């Protein structure tokens, strides 16, 4: 099972959108996909986070 890590050195540089695009392309190619956001700061428990945004996109 290959693992792809998407990382960036700042906020608001496109990591979430890139992750969603790569995941969508893999799904379209018939691959199984799991997206994991290991840690996220600055989001209240009742707010949607980046993993939710990837699923939405």
PDB file of N, CA, C, O and CB in Angstrom:
ATOM      1  N   UNK A   1       0.849  -1.161   0.000  1.00  0.00           N
ATOM      2  CA  UNK A   1       0.000   0.000   0.000  1.00  0.00           C
ATOM      3  C   UNK A   1       0.904   1.237   0.000  1.00  0.00           C
ATOM      4  O   UNK A   1       1.614   1.475   0.978  1.00  0.00           O
ATOM      5  CB  UNK A   1      -0.971  -0.009   1.224  1.00  0.00           C
ATOM      6  N   UNK A   2       0.891   2.017  -1.066  1.00  0.00           N
ATOM      7  CA  UNK A   2       1.697   3.234  -1.105  1.00  0.00           C
ATOM      8  C   UNK A   2       1.116   4.314  -0.192  1.00  0.00           C
ATOM      9  O   UNK A   2      -0.094   4.396   0.018  1.00  0.00           O
ATOM     10  CB  UNK A   2       1.797   3.756  -2.541  1.00  0.00           C
ATOM     11  N   UNK A   3       1.999   5.118   0.329  1.00  0.00           N
ATOM     12  CA  UNK A   3       1.612   6.240   1.177  1.00  0.00           C
ATOM     13  C   UNK A   3       2.152   7.517   0.543  1.00  0.00           C
ATOM     14  O   UNK A   3       3.321   7.584   0.163  1.00  0.00           O
ATOM     15  CB  UNK A   3       2.146   6.063   2.642  1.00  0.00           C
ATOM     16  N   UNK A   4       1.311   8.506   0.435  1.00  0.00           N
ATOM     17  CA  UNK A   4       1.705   9.808  -0.094  1.00  0.00           C
ATOM     18  C   UNK A   4       1.497  10.829   1.006  1.00  0.00           C
ATOM     19  O   UNK A   4       0.413  10.918   1.583  1.00  0.00           O
ATOM     20  CB  UNK A   4       0.891  10.185  -1.381  1.00  0.00           C
ATOM     21  N   UNK A   5       2.536  11.603   1.300  1.00  0.00           N
ATOM     22  CA  UNK A   5       2.458  12.638   2.322  1.00  0.00           C
ATOM     23  C   UNK A   5       2.506  13.991   1.628  1.00  0.00           C
ATOM     24  O   UNK A   5       3.415  14.266   0.844  1.00  0.00           O
ATOM     25  CB  UNK A   5       3.613  12.498   3.368  1.00  0.00           C
ATOM     26  N   UNK A   6       1.525  14.831   1.919  1.00  0.00           N
ATOM     27  CA  UNK A   6       1.498  16.189   1.375  1.00  0.00           C
ATOM     28  C   UNK A   6       1.774  17.129   2.541  1.00  0.00           C
ATOM     29  O   UNK A   6       1.068  17.116   3.549  1.00  0.00           O
ATOM     30  CB  UNK A   6       0.112  16.521   0.670  1.00  0.00           C
ATOM     31  N   UNK A   7       2.801  17.934   2.388  1.00  0.00           N
ATOM     32  CA  UNK A   7       3.209  18.835   3.463  1.00  0.00           C
ATOM     33  C   UNK A   7       3.545  20.203   2.904  1.00  0.00           C
ATOM     34  O   UNK A   7       3.789  20.350   1.707  1.00  0.00           O
ATOM     35  CB  UNK A   7       4.409  18.263   4.226  1.00  0.00           C
ATOM     36  N   UNK A   8       3.559  21.181   3.752  1.00  0.00           N
ATOM     37  CA  UNK A   8       3.908  22.538   3.354  1.00  0.00           C
ATOM     38  C   UNK A   8       4.523  23.265   4.529  1.00  0.00           C
ATOM     39  O   UNK A   8       4.423  22.810   5.668  1.00  0.00           O
ATOM     40  CB  UNK A   8       2.675  23.298   2.831  1.00  0.00           C
ATOM     41  N   UNK A   9       5.153  24.380   4.261  1.00  0.00           N
ATOM     42  CA  UNK A   9       5.889  25.082   5.300  1.00  0.00           C
ATOM     43  C   UNK A   9       5.153  26.285   5.854  1.00  0.00           C
ATOM     44  O   UNK A   9       5.732  27.059   6.617  1.00  0.00           O
ATOM     45  CB  UNK A   9       7.208  25.513   4.772  1.00  0.00           C
ATOM     46  N   UNK A  10       3.899  26.462   5.494  1.00  0.00           N
ATOM     47  CA  UNK A  10       3.156  27.618   5.983  1.00  0.00           C
ATOM     48  C   UNK A  10       1.664  27.302   5.929  1.00  0.00           C
ATOM     49  O   UNK A  10       1.271  26.260   5.405  1.00  0.00           O
ATOM     50  CB  UNK A  10       3.487  28.893   5.149  1.00  0.00           C
ATOM     51  N   UNK A  11       0.847  28.177   6.458  1.00  0.00           N
ATOM     52  CA  UNK A  11      -0.602  28.028   6.357  1.00  0.00           C
ATOM     53  C   UNK A  11      -1.083  28.677   5.068  1.00  0.00           C
ATOM     54  O   UNK A  11      -0.421  29.544   4.500  1.00  0.00           O
ATOM     55  CB  UNK A  11      -1.314  28.651   7.585  1.00  0.00           C
ATOM     56  N   UNK A  12      -2.253  28.233   4.624  1.00  0.00           N
ATOM     57  CA  UNK A  12      -2.885  28.819   3.430  1.00  0.00           C
ATOM     58  C   UNK A  12      -2.020  28.735   2.178  1.00  0.00           C
ATOM     59  O   UNK A  12      -1.998  29.662   1.368  1.00  0.00           O
ATOM     60  CB  UNK A  12      -3.225  30.260   3.694  1.00  0.00           C
ATOM     61  N   UNK A  13      -1.302  27.611   2.020  1.00  0.00           N
ATOM     62  CA  UNK A  13      -0.470  27.434   0.826  1.00  0.00           C
ATOM     63  C   UNK A  13      -1.036  26.396  -0.142  1.00  0.00           C
ATOM     64  O   UNK A  13      -0.440  26.123  -1.185  1.00  0.00           O
ATOM     65  CB  UNK A  13       0.931  27.032   1.234  1.00  0.00           C
ATOM     66  N   UNK A  14      -2.199  25.812   0.209  1.00  0.00           N
ATOM     67  CA  UNK A  14      -2.868  24.908  -0.717  1.00  0.00           C
ATOM     68  C   UNK A  14      -2.759  23.435  -0.393  1.00  0.00           C
ATOM     69  O   UNK A  14      -3.088  22.606  -1.243  1.00  0.00           O
ATOM     70  CB  UNK A  14      -2.341  25.124  -2.049  1.00  0.00           C
ATOM     71  N   UNK A  15      -2.315  23.071   0.793  1.00  0.00           N
ATOM     72  CA  UNK A  15      -2.168  21.661   1.146  1.00  0.00           C
ATOM     73  C   UNK A  15      -3.498  20.918   1.118  1.00  0.00           C
ATOM     74  O   UNK A  15      -3.578  19.799   0.610  1.00  0.00           O
ATOM     75  CB  UNK A  15      -1.542  21.533   2.518  1.00  0.00           C
ATOM     76  N   UNK A  16      -4.536  21.536   1.660  1.00  0.00           N
ATOM     77  CA  UNK A  16      -5.842  20.879   1.730  1.00  0.00           C
ATOM     78  C   UNK A  16      -6.427  20.688   0.335  1.00  0.00           C
ATOM     79  O   UNK A  16      -6.934  19.611   0.019  1.00  0.00           O
ATOM     80  CB  UNK A  16      -6.809  21.695   2.603  1.00  0.00           C
ATOM     81  N   UNK A  17      -6.362  21.706  -0.490  1.00  0.00           N
ATOM     82  CA  UNK A  17      -6.895  21.608  -1.856  1.00  0.00           C
ATOM     83  C   UNK A  17      -6.088  20.593  -2.665  1.00  0.00           C
ATOM     84  O   UNK A  17      -6.660  19.815  -3.428  1.00  0.00           O
ATOM     85  CB  UNK A  17      -6.871  22.995  -2.556  1.00  0.00           C
ATOM     86  N   UNK A  18      -4.766  20.596  -2.501  1.00  0.00           N
ATOM     87  CA  UNK A  18      -3.920  19.627  -3.202  1.00  0.00           C
ATOM     88  C   UNK A  18      -4.258  18.216  -2.759  1.00  0.00           C
ATOM     89  O   UNK A  18      -4.349  17.306  -3.584  1.00  0.00           O
ATOM     90  CB  UNK A  18      -2.430  19.921  -2.953  1.00  0.00           C
ATOM     91  N   UNK A  19      -4.442  18.032  -1.464  1.00  0.00           N
ATOM     92  CA  UNK A  19      -4.809  16.712  -0.946  1.00  0.00           C
ATOM     93  C   UNK A  19      -6.126  16.244  -1.546  1.00  0.00           C
ATOM     94  O   UNK A  19      -6.247  15.088  -1.950  1.00  0.00           O
ATOM     95  CB  UNK A  19      -4.907  16.741   0.585  1.00  0.00           C
ATOM     96  N   UNK A  20      -7.106  17.125  -1.608  1.00  0.00           N
ATOM     97  CA  UNK A  20      -8.406  16.768  -2.181  1.00  0.00           C
ATOM     98  C   UNK A  20      -8.264  16.398  -3.656  1.00  0.00           C
ATOM     99  O   UNK A  20      -8.884  15.439  -4.114  1.00  0.00           O
ATOM    100  CB  UNK A  20      -9.405  17.928  -2.018  1.00  0.00           C
ATOM    101  N   UNK A  21      -7.460  17.145  -4.398  1.00  0.00           N
ATOM    102  CA  UNK A  21      -7.281  16.866  -5.827  1.00  0.00           C
ATOM    103  C   UNK A  21      -6.585  15.517  -6.044  1.00  0.00           C
ATOM    104  O   UNK A  21      -6.989  14.740  -6.910  1.00  0.00           O
ATOM    105  CB  UNK A  21      -6.467  17.994  -6.494  1.00  0.00           C
ATOM    106  N   UNK A  22      -5.556  15.247  -5.269  1.00  0.00           N
ATOM    107  CA  UNK A  22      -4.836  13.971  -5.399  1.00  0.00           C
ATOM    108  C   UNK A  22      -5.757  12.812  -5.014  1.00  0.00           C
ATOM    109  O   UNK A  22      -5.772  11.780  -5.685  1.00  0.00           O
ATOM    110  CB  UNK A  22      -3.555  13.964  -4.510  1.00  0.00           C
ATOM    111  N   UNK A  23      -6.518  12.982  -3.943  1.00  0.00           N
ATOM    112  CA  UNK A  23      -7.446  11.935  -3.516  1.00  0.00           C
ATOM    113  C   UNK A  23      -8.515  11.682  -4.577  1.00  0.00           C
ATOM    114  O   UNK A  23      -8.850  10.532  -4.862  1.00  0.00           O
ATOM    115  CB  UNK A  23      -8.106  12.316  -2.184  1.00  0.00           C
ATOM    116  N   UNK A  24      -9.050  12.755  -5.162  1.00  0.00           N
ATOM    117  CA  UNK A  24     -10.067  12.600  -6.215  1.00  0.00           C
ATOM    118  C   UNK A  24      -9.497  11.889  -7.432  1.00  0.00           C
ATOM    119  O   UNK A  24     -10.162  11.038  -8.023  1.00  0.00           O
ATOM    120  CB  UNK A  24     -10.626  13.967  -6.627  1.00  0.00           C
ATOM    121  N   UNK A  25      -8.285  12.227  -7.807  1.00  0.00           N
ATOM    122  CA  UNK A  25      -7.650  11.570  -8.961  1.00  0.00           C
ATOM    123  C   UNK A  25      -7.416  10.089  -8.668  1.00  0.00           C
ATOM    124  O   UNK A  25      -7.624   9.245  -9.539  1.00  0.00           O
ATOM    125  CB  UNK A  25      -6.308  12.264  -9.317  1.00  0.00           C
ATOM    126  N   UNK A  26      -6.990   9.775  -7.461  1.00  0.00           N
ATOM    127  CA  UNK A  26      -6.775   8.371  -7.108  1.00  0.00           C
ATOM    128  C   UNK A  26      -8.087   7.600  -7.103  1.00  0.00           C
ATOM    129  O   UNK A  26      -8.146   6.470  -7.588  1.00  0.00           O
ATOM    130  CB  UNK A  26      -6.098   8.262  -5.739  1.00  0.00           C
ATOM    131  N   UNK A  27      -9.139   8.202  -6.559  1.00  0.00           N
ATOM    132  CA  UNK A  27     -10.452   7.544  -6.581  1.00  0.00           C
ATOM    133  C   UNK A  27     -10.943   7.325  -8.003  1.00  0.00           C
ATOM    134  O   UNK A  27     -11.499   6.273  -8.317  1.00  0.00           O
ATOM    135  CB  UNK A  27     -11.474   8.370  -5.804  1.00  0.00           C
ATOM    136  N   UNK A  28     -10.739   8.319  -8.864  1.00  0.00           N
ATOM    137  CA  UNK A  28     -11.163   8.196 -10.264  1.00  0.00           C
ATOM    138  C   UNK A  28     -10.402   7.087 -10.981  1.00  0.00           C
ATOM    139  O   UNK A  28     -10.903   6.494 -11.936  1.00  0.00           O
ATOM    140  CB  UNK A  28     -10.962   9.522 -11.000  1.00  0.00           C
ATOM    141  N   UNK A  29      -9.194   6.815 -10.513  1.00  0.00           N
ATOM    142  CA  UNK A  29      -8.379   5.749 -11.112  1.00  0.00           C
ATOM    143  C   UNK A  29      -8.676   4.386 -10.481  1.00  0.00           C
ATOM    144  O   UNK A  29      -8.021   3.394 -10.801  1.00  0.00           O
ATOM    145  CB  UNK A  29      -6.889   6.077 -10.962  1.00  0.00           C
ATOM    146  N   UNK A  30      -9.659   4.342  -9.590  1.00  0.00           N
ATOM    147  CA  UNK A  30     -10.063   3.076  -8.996  1.00  0.00           C
ATOM    148  C   UNK A  30      -9.271   2.682  -7.760  1.00  0.00           C
ATOM    149  O   UNK A  30      -9.381   1.546  -7.299  1.00  0.00           O
ATOM    150  CB  UNK A  30      -9.945   2.005 -10.005  1.00  0.00           C
ATOM    151  N   UNK A  31      -8.477   3.593  -7.216  1.00  0.00           N
ATOM    152  CA  UNK A  31      -7.694   3.297  -6.020  1.00  0.00           C
ATOM    153  C   UNK A  31      -8.542   3.520  -4.774  1.00  0.00           C
ATOM    154  O   UNK A  31      -9.508   4.284  -4.801  1.00  0.00           O
ATOM    155  CB  UNK A  31      -6.421   4.168  -5.969  1.00  0.00           C
ATOM    156  N   UNK A  32      -8.186   2.864  -3.704  1.00  0.00           N
ATOM    157  CA  UNK A  32      -8.823   3.169  -2.428  1.00  0.00           C
ATOM    158  C   UNK A  32      -8.023   4.290  -1.770  1.00  0.00           C
ATOM    159  O   UNK A  32      -6.800   4.352  -1.899  1.00  0.00           O
ATOM    160  CB  UNK A  32      -8.902   1.896  -1.499  1.00  0.00           C
ATOM    161  N   UNK A  33      -8.720   5.167  -1.071  1.00  0.00           N
ATOM    162  CA  UNK A  33      -8.090   6.359  -0.519  1.00  0.00           C
ATOM    163  C   UNK A  33      -8.516   6.552   0.927  1.00  0.00           C
ATOM    164  O   UNK A  33      -9.682   6.373   1.279  1.00  0.00           O
ATOM    165  CB  UNK A  33      -8.445   7.601  -1.355  1.00  0.00           C
ATOM    166  N   UNK A  34      -7.557   6.918   1.750  1.00  0.00           N
ATOM    167  CA  UNK A  34      -7.832   7.348   3.128  1.00  0.00           C
ATOM    168  C   UNK A  34      -7.040   8.617   3.353  1.00  0.00           C
ATOM    169  O   UNK A  34      -5.846   8.667   3.059  1.00  0.00           O
ATOM    170  CB  UNK A  34      -7.452   6.235   4.191  1.00  0.00           C
ATOM    171  N   UNK A  35      -7.688   9.635   3.866  1.00  0.00           N
ATOM    172  CA  UNK A  35      -7.025  10.899   4.160  1.00  0.00           C
ATOM    173  C   UNK A  35      -6.950  11.042   5.674  1.00  0.00           C
ATOM    174  O   UNK A  35      -7.950  10.878   6.374  1.00  0.00           O
ATOM    175  CB  UNK A  35      -7.779  12.112   3.508  1.00  0.00           C
ATOM    176  N   UNK A  36      -5.762  11.348   6.170  1.00  0.00           N
ATOM    177  CA  UNK A  36      -5.557  11.508   7.603  1.00  0.00           C
ATOM    178  C   UNK A  36      -4.943  12.874   7.869  1.00  0.00           C
ATOM    179  O   UNK A  36      -3.896  13.213   7.318  1.00  0.00           O
ATOM    180  CB  UNK A  36      -4.656  10.380   8.169  1.00  0.00           C
ATOM    181  N   UNK A  37      -5.590  13.638   8.699  1.00  0.00           N
ATOM    182  CA  UNK A  37      -5.038  14.904   9.182  1.00  0.00           C
ATOM    183  C   UNK A  37      -4.566  14.602  10.592  1.00  0.00           C
ATOM    184  O   UNK A  37      -5.372  14.530  11.520  1.00  0.00           O
ATOM    185  CB  UNK A  37      -6.104  16.108   9.140  1.00  0.00           C
ATOM    186  N   UNK A  38      -3.257  14.424  10.757  1.00  0.00           N
ATOM    187  CA  UNK A  38      -2.713  13.956  12.038  1.00  0.00           C
ATOM    188  C   UNK A  38      -2.925  14.956  13.168  1.00  0.00           C
ATOM    189  O   UNK A  38      -3.176  14.566  14.308  1.00  0.00           O
ATOM    190  CB  UNK A  38      -1.234  13.665  11.896  1.00  0.00           C
ATOM    191  N   UNK A  39      -2.825  16.231  12.857  1.00  0.00           N
ATOM    192  CA  UNK A  39      -3.016  17.263  13.883  1.00  0.00           C
ATOM    193  C   UNK A  39      -3.468  18.546  13.216  1.00  0.00           C
ATOM    194  O   UNK A  39      -3.072  18.857  12.092  1.00  0.00           O
ATOM    195  CB  UNK A  39      -1.712  17.501  14.698  1.00  0.00           C
ATOM    196  N   UNK A  40      -4.299  19.279  13.924  1.00  0.00           N
ATOM    197  CA  UNK A  40      -4.749  20.575  13.422  1.00  0.00           C
ATOM    198  C   UNK A  40      -4.991  21.481  14.607  1.00  0.00           C
ATOM    199  O   UNK A  40      -5.626  21.084  15.584  1.00  0.00           O
ATOM    200  CB  UNK A  40      -6.033  20.440  12.550  1.00  0.00           C
ATOM    201  N   UNK A  41      -4.484  22.702  14.520  1.00  0.00           N
ATOM    202  CA  UNK A  41      -4.680  23.664  15.599  1.00  0.00           C
ATOM    203  C   UNK A  41      -5.577  24.791  15.121  1.00  0.00           C
ATOM    204  O   UNK A  41      -5.770  24.983  13.920  1.00  0.00           O
ATOM    205  CB  UNK A  41      -3.329  24.219  16.095  1.00  0.00           C
ATOM    206  N   UNK A  42      -6.117  25.522  16.061  1.00  0.00           N
ATOM    207  CA  UNK A  42      -6.908  26.692  15.727  1.00  0.00           C
ATOM    208  C   UNK A  42      -8.336  26.415  15.321  1.00  0.00           C
ATOM    209  O   UNK A  42      -9.003  27.295  14.775  1.00  0.00           O
ATOM    210  CB  UNK A  42      -6.255  27.415  14.656  1.00  0.00           C
ATOM    211  N   UNK A  43      -8.828  25.199  15.577  1.00  0.00           N
ATOM    212  CA  UNK A  43     -10.201  24.840  15.222  1.00  0.00           C
ATOM    213  C   UNK A  43     -10.918  24.400  16.497  1.00  0.00           C
ATOM    214  O   UNK A  43     -10.445  23.523  17.221  1.00  0.00           O
ATOM    215  CB  UNK A  43     -10.235  23.706  14.128  1.00  0.00           C
ATOM    216  N   UNK A  44     -12.051  25.015  16.754  1.00  0.00           N
ATOM    217  CA  UNK A  44     -12.855  24.616  17.909  1.00  0.00           C
ATOM    218  C   UNK A  44     -13.482  23.243  17.655  1.00  0.00           C
ATOM    219  O   UNK A  44     -13.641  22.842  16.502  1.00  0.00           O
ATOM    220  CB  UNK A  44     -13.955  25.673  18.207  1.00  0.00           C
ATOM    221  N   UNK A  45     -13.835  22.531  18.707  1.00  0.00           N
ATOM    222  CA  UNK A  45     -14.436  21.198  18.540  1.00  0.00           C
ATOM    223  C   UNK A  45     -15.701  21.207  17.673  1.00  0.00           C
ATOM    224  O   UNK A  45     -15.999  20.205  17.022  1.00  0.00           O
ATOM    225  CB  UNK A  45     -14.768  20.616  19.900  1.00  0.00           C
ATOM    226  N   UNK A  46     -16.446  22.308  17.652  1.00  0.00           N
ATOM    227  CA  UNK A  46     -17.680  22.355  16.868  1.00  0.00           C
ATOM    228  C   UNK A  46     -17.456  22.863  15.449  1.00  0.00           C
ATOM    229  O   UNK A  46     -18.417  22.967  14.686  1.00  0.00           O
ATOM    230  CB  UNK A  46     -18.695  23.231  17.562  1.00  0.00           C
ATOM    231  N   UNK A  47     -16.224  23.180  15.072  1.00  0.00           N
ATOM    232  CA  UNK A  47     -15.913  23.661  13.720  1.00  0.00           C
ATOM    233  C   UNK A  47     -15.480  22.508  12.823  1.00  0.00           C
ATOM    234  O   UNK A  47     -14.920  21.509  13.275  1.00  0.00           O
ATOM    235  CB  UNK A  47     -14.810  24.736  13.768  1.00  0.00           C
ATOM    236  N   UNK A  48     -15.759  22.683  11.543  1.00  0.00           N
ATOM    237  CA  UNK A  48     -15.278  21.709  10.559  1.00  0.00           C
ATOM    238  C   UNK A  48     -13.797  21.965  10.312  1.00  0.00           C
ATOM    239  O   UNK A  48     -13.365  23.114  10.222  1.00  0.00           O
ATOM    240  CB  UNK A  48     -16.093  21.797   9.220  1.00  0.00           C
ATOM    241  N   UNK A  49     -13.034  20.906  10.204  1.00  0.00           N
ATOM    242  CA  UNK A  49     -11.588  21.022  10.005  1.00  0.00           C
ATOM    243  C   UNK A  49     -11.184  20.714   8.583  1.00  0.00           C
ATOM    244  O   UNK A  49     -12.029  20.574   7.699  1.00  0.00           O
ATOM    245  CB  UNK A  49     -10.853  20.102  10.948  1.00  0.00           C
ATOM    246  N   UNK A  50      -9.879  20.610   8.368  1.00  0.00           N
ATOM    247  CA  UNK A  50      -9.353  20.365   7.033  1.00  0.00           C
ATOM    248  C   UNK A  50      -9.775  19.013   6.460  1.00  0.00           C
ATOM    249  O   UNK A  50     -10.031  18.906   5.261  1.00  0.00           O
ATOM    250  CB  UNK A  50      -7.857  20.453   7.060  1.00  0.00           C
ATOM    251  N   UNK A  51      -9.850  17.988   7.296  1.00  0.00           N
ATOM    252  CA  UNK A  51     -10.280  16.681   6.792  1.00  0.00           C
ATOM    253  C   UNK A  51     -11.718  16.747   6.270  1.00  0.00           C
ATOM    254  O   UNK A  51     -12.049  16.104   5.274  1.00  0.00           O
ATOM    255  CB  UNK A  51     -10.164  15.612   7.901  1.00  0.00           C
ATOM    256  N   UNK A  52     -12.560  17.515   6.934  1.00  0.00           N
ATOM    257  CA  UNK A  52     -13.927  17.723   6.450  1.00  0.00           C
ATOM    258  C   UNK A  52     -13.928  18.459   5.104  1.00  0.00           C
ATOM    259  O   UNK A  52     -14.730  18.160   4.220  1.00  0.00           O
ATOM    260  CB  UNK A  52     -14.748  18.514   7.489  1.00  0.00           C
ATOM    261  N   UNK A  53     -13.024  19.416   4.969  1.00  0.00           N
ATOM    262  CA  UNK A  53     -12.930  20.170   3.719  1.00  0.00           C
ATOM    263  C   UNK A  53     -12.463  19.291   2.563  1.00  0.00           C
ATOM    264  O   UNK A  53     -12.943  19.429   1.438  1.00  0.00           O
ATOM    265  CB  UNK A  53     -11.983  21.350   3.887  1.00  0.00           C
ATOM    266  N   UNK A  54     -11.518  18.382   2.845  1.00  0.00           N
ATOM    267  CA  UNK A  54     -11.069  17.438   1.805  1.00  0.00           C
ATOM    268  C   UNK A  54     -12.249  16.586   1.349  1.00  0.00           C
ATOM    269  O   UNK A  54     -12.450  16.390   0.151  1.00  0.00           O
ATOM    270  CB  UNK A  54      -9.911  16.529   2.333  1.00  0.00           C
ATOM    271  N   UNK A  55     -13.019  16.086   2.293  1.00  0.00           N
ATOM    272  CA  UNK A  55     -14.189  15.259   1.938  1.00  0.00           C
ATOM    273  C   UNK A  55     -15.196  16.070   1.124  1.00  0.00           C
ATOM    274  O   UNK A  55     -15.777  15.557   0.167  1.00  0.00           O
ATOM    275  CB  UNK A  55     -14.869  14.698   3.215  1.00  0.00           C
ATOM    276  N   UNK A  56     -15.402  17.317   1.495  1.00  0.00           N
ATOM    277  CA  UNK A  56     -16.349  18.174   0.754  1.00  0.00           C
ATOM    278  C   UNK A  56     -15.883  18.407  -0.673  1.00  0.00           C
ATOM    279  O   UNK A  56     -16.672  18.333  -1.615  1.00  0.00           O
ATOM    280  CB  UNK A  56     -16.527  19.524   1.467  1.00  0.00           C
ATOM    281  N   UNK A  57     -14.591  18.689  -0.825  1.00  0.00           N
ATOM    282  CA  UNK A  57     -14.058  18.970  -2.170  1.00  0.00           C
ATOM    283  C   UNK A  57     -14.076  17.719  -3.027  1.00  0.00           C
ATOM    284  O   UNK A  57     -13.666  17.759  -4.187  1.00  0.00           O
ATOM    285  CB  UNK A  57     -12.624  19.526  -2.084  1.00  0.00           C
TER     286      UNK A  57
END
